[in-house]
Amino acid sequence: MLNLNFHPAGRHFLQIPGPSPVPDRILRAISYPTIDHRGPEFGALGLKVLDGIKTIFKTEHPVVIYPASGTGAWEAALSNTLSPGDTVLMFETGHFATLWKKMAENLGIRPEFLGLPGVEGWRHGVQADMIEARLRADAAHAIKAVCVVHNETSTGVTSDIAAVRRAIDAAGHPALLLVDTISGLASADYCHDEWGVDVTVSGSQKGLMLPPGISFNAVSPRAIEASRSARLPRSFWGWNEIIEMNRTGYWPYTPSTNLLYGLSEALDMILEEGLDNVFARHQRLAEACRRAVRAWGLEIQCADPSVYSPVLTGVMMPDGVDADVVRRHIYERFNMSLGAGLGKVKGRMFRIGHLGDCNDLTLMATLAGCEMGLKISGVPVAASGTVAAMEYLAAHTVPLSLQAAA
Ligand SMILES: *Cc1c(COP(=O)(O)O)cnc(C)c1O
């Protein structure tokens, strides 16, 4: 039975790969009184966040902010750039890539789904050579866009986006490049301009440490150009009017004022720490987590070490173990939420989120909860993963003084 008055002692460990825990600084910022979204103060807030978010996407071009979840920004990316019946090439990295493809079908686009076969295919990243071969075969340029997921949140695989751009260019193909980094942004390095991405989709509730509710489209000049002739119906999602009004820090409709306070605070926090420090912190915690999984004698969902995700780690269960039962034990005994296996890997793995507002001791508590939960669930554990992770973290400490931007 749902009991909204359920508040056990201590804090809940929200270790799913999004929504991630919201730091107190951000919660306090969100609690400021709502202001007039047409008044003078609002314009200053709007300009600050619209400019600051470009630093996170590493772009000089406009970033559109929607009062919507990431799924809305997916729709915006497709509906602004494509026309009914257009063919797009998508790559099956996991559950989120599959959902984006379903959306394309719903919108009347024709997605072609490339991928490695079977459940095993979900253990690898985007194969740029397969994209290049397909584009070379498309001499008539029927394919209008290539759509890939940067950090596949259902598996813990972070694909090489620069390699996808190189593949498109090597094939001499004019297709746009659309990328979902909803769970990668502000946790894994991302370079919208340098990697030649046309539309980057992201959201608030993952690396940016905000509650769910706002999402983004970073758009290249080519994407804007494509939007002038794209014929999919759109109104709320249309870039042109929003970008025009954003010039002065305002929106054509009521934006999520309080979440924008939160975004302003999140940008301060990330830039105070320094983007490179944020990325290094995620890499280090992810490595400690993987050492724990290996010590337990369990397999990591991502089978290719060159594309391990710094955001989350997928932990595969031995045959005959239901990962959702293990997750339920951990939730009931230790008040911790872990990510479920989705789609093809439902019940076969669980996901440990180590993104956003996460430090050494957050991770250690998380791993301790996992280790106890595995034992309670009767999963044979070879050795202590918490000890393996502690040894790695202790041998690779970074003084707090060096964790702040110079
Ligand atoms: C979370 C997520 C989504 C969906 O975003 P919502 O905010 O739930 O709509 C899409 N793609 C990826 C990779 C995600 O991690």
The ligand as a Gaussian input file, in Angstrom:
#p B3LYP/6-31G(d) Opt

LIG

0 1
 C       15.964000       9.409000     -18.642000
 C       16.229000       9.209000     -20.073000
 C       15.256000       9.464000     -21.053000
 C       13.848000       9.870000     -20.732000
 O       13.789000      11.097000     -20.108000
 P       12.474000      11.514000     -19.295000
 O       12.913000      12.731000     -18.554000
 O       12.144000      10.343000     -18.422000
 O       11.393000      11.788000     -20.276000
 C       15.614000       9.304000     -22.382000
 N       16.854000       8.896000     -22.734000
 C       17.792000       8.600000     -21.821000
 C       19.143000       8.141000     -22.285000
 C       17.508000       8.743000     -20.470000
 O       18.451000       8.458000     -19.559000

